[in-house]
Amino acid sequence: MNAYLILNGPNLNALGQREPDVYGHKTLADLEKEIKAFAASRGFEVTFRQSNHEGALIDWIQEAEGKYQGLVMNPGAFTHYSYAIRDALASLSIPSVEVHISNVHKREAFRHQSVLAPVMNGQIVGLGFHGYRLALDYLESL
């Protein structure tokens, strides 16, 4: 059975409270519940982790090698400036997909550039929680 790691970066623990006009009213726990049910219905497993700390995310990325068949990551603000996370992702042999709940290209200019996208298989933005399902569907298709 395939297994995928889903990482969520800074401030995603505040979903449902933080800028609900941008991110909606659902919580990170709601996301995890929805995606775990989706995974079970498709016959694969997911592991969720969230951290506001760059080093923890890097540790989990490095631990993913050989343990998971792919990685889905919503890196939050680290998207725009974390070369350390970029380097960790670049070292993976497993496929990875960057996901953002909001359409970052319709927001502030600093959100338009991802330093991580060039080392990931793809990027899904602006589709809310559905973006995670699409990323997992893609990984399952490989």
ABEGO torsion letter per residue (X at the ends): XBBBBBBBBBGAAABGABGAAAAEABBAAAAAAAAAAAAAAAGBBBBBBBBABAAAAAAAAAAABGABABBBBBAEAAAAABAAAAAAAAABABBBBBBBABBAAABBAAAABBAAAAABABBBBGAEAAAAAAAAAAAAAX
